[in-house]
Amino acid sequence: MSFPAASKHVRVLERARLVRRRVVGRAHLCRIEARPLADASGWLEGYRRFWEGNFQRLDALLDEPKTQEKEVGAHTVKGKHP
């Protein structure tokens, strides 16, 4: 990654108050701000649980036809349906 590209990313993180940058001579020292990251993580956790639950319900719904096919196949005798 080029320096200008990295610098642009750091500026975005600075504006979001997720990183603090200090310039010492030619060196740019960056420090992660843990508190805002923890707050963001906590906020996102609610959405993660919401979507995880929805995906589990979707998986169960998509598996229903497979389960029904297996049940019908188990009741079929020599190619004849009940």
C-alpha positions as CSV (number, residue, x, y, z in Angstrom):
1,M,0.0,0.0,0.0
2,S,1.3,3.4,-0.9
3,F,1.9,6.0,1.8
4,P,-0.8,8.3,0.4
5,A,-3.3,5.5,0.5
6,A,-2.4,4.5,4.1
7,S,-2.5,8.1,5.1
8,K,-6.0,8.5,3.7
9,H,-7.2,5.4,5.7
10,V,-5.6,6.8,8.9
11,R,-7.4,10.2,8.3
12,V,-10.7,8.4,8.0
13,L,-10.0,6.5,11.3
14,E,-9.0,9.8,12.9
15,R,-12.2,11.5,11.9
16,A,-14.1,8.5,13.4
17,R,-12.1,9.0,16.6
18,L,-10.9,5.4,16.4
19,V,-7.2,6.3,16.0
20,R,-5.1,9.2,17.4
21,R,-2.1,10.3,15.3
22,R,0.9,12.2,16.6
23,V,3.6,13.5,14.3
24,V,7.1,13.5,15.7
25,G,9.5,14.8,13.0
26,R,8.9,12.7,10.0
27,A,7.3,9.8,11.9
28,H,3.5,9.5,12.2
29,L,2.7,7.6,15.4
30,C,-0.8,6.2,15.5
31,R,-2.6,4.9,18.6
32,I,-5.8,2.9,18.6
33,E,-8.5,4.4,20.8
34,A,-10.0,1.4,22.5
35,R,-13.1,2.9,24.1
36,P,-14.8,4.0,20.8
37,L,-13.9,0.6,19.3
38,A,-15.5,-1.2,22.3
39,D,-18.6,1.0,21.9
40,A,-18.9,0.2,18.2
41,S,-18.4,-3.5,18.9
42,G,-21.1,-3.5,21.5
43,W,-23.5,-1.7,19.1
44,L,-22.7,-4.1,16.3
45,E,-23.2,-7.1,18.5
46,G,-27.0,-6.5,18.6
47,Y,-27.1,-6.6,14.8
48,R,-24.9,-9.7,14.7
49,R,-27.3,-11.6,17.0
50,F,-30.3,-10.3,14.9
51,W,-28.8,-11.5,11.6
52,E,-27.4,-14.7,13.0
53,G,-30.9,-15.6,14.2
54,N,-32.5,-14.8,10.9
55,F,-29.9,-16.8,9.0
56,Q,-30.5,-19.8,11.2
57,R,-34.3,-19.6,10.6
58,L,-33.6,-19.2,6.8
59,D,-31.4,-22.3,6.9
60,A,-34.1,-24.3,8.7
61,L,-36.7,-23.1,6.2
62,L,-34.5,-24.1,3.3
63,D,-33.8,-27.5,4.8
64,E,-37.6,-28.3,5.1
65,P,-38.0,-29.5,1.4
66,K,-35.0,-31.8,1.8
67,T,-36.4,-33.3,5.0
68,Q,-39.8,-33.7,3.3
69,E,-38.2,-35.5,0.3
70,K,-36.4,-37.9,2.6
71,E,-39.7,-38.7,4.4
72,V,-41.5,-39.3,1.2
73,G,-38.7,-41.5,-0.1
74,A,-38.7,-43.6,3.1
75,H,-42.5,-44.3,2.7
76,T,-42.2,-45.2,-1.0
77,V,-42.2,-49.0,-1.6
78,K,-40.8,-50.4,-4.8
79,G,-41.4,-47.1,-6.8
80,K,-45.1,-46.8,-5.7
81,H,-46.3,-43.8,-3.7
82,P,-48.6,-44.3,-0.7
